[in-house]
Amino acid sequence: MKNIKIIVEKHPDGYIAYPLGIEGVVVGEGDSYEEALADVKSAIRFHIETFGEKVLDPESLLDAFVAEAVV
């Protein structure tokens, strides 16, 4: 088991969740925070089963920050 940082975003039509530090695209969704988190955890397990543990690179992500910028 590995600890993976996951971002969960709340949108008007539900929740979106995605992990940080994993090679490739992995996304989960749901009507609630818990559903989105469960969905992305399932997607992460599938991604690792499909592509192998090489998609996990714990050294590549040291920390995560949320920043705000005017564009």
Secondary structure as the mmCIF struct_conf table of DSSP 4:
data_model
#
loop_
_struct_conf.conf_type_id
_struct_conf.id
_struct_conf.beg_label_comp_id
_struct_conf.beg_label_asym_id
_struct_conf.beg_label_seq_id
_struct_conf.end_label_comp_id
_struct_conf.end_label_asym_id
_struct_conf.end_label_seq_id
STRN STRN1 ILE A 6 HIS A 11
TURN_TY1_P TURN_TY1_P1 PRO A 12 ASP A 13
STRN STRN2 GLY A 14 PRO A 19
BEND BEND1 LEU A 20 GLY A 21
STRN STRN3 ILE A 22 ILE A 22
BEND BEND2 GLU A 23 GLY A 24
STRN STRN4 GLY A 28 GLY A 30
BEND BEND3 ASP A 31 SER A 32
HELX_RH_AL_P HELX_RH_AL_P1 TYR A 33 PHE A 51
HELX_RH_3T_P HELX_RH_3T_P1 GLU A 53 VAL A 55
STRN STRN5 LEU A 56 LEU A 56
TURN_TY1_P TURN_TY1_P2 PRO A 58 SER A 60
BEND BEND4 LEU A 62 LEU A 62
#
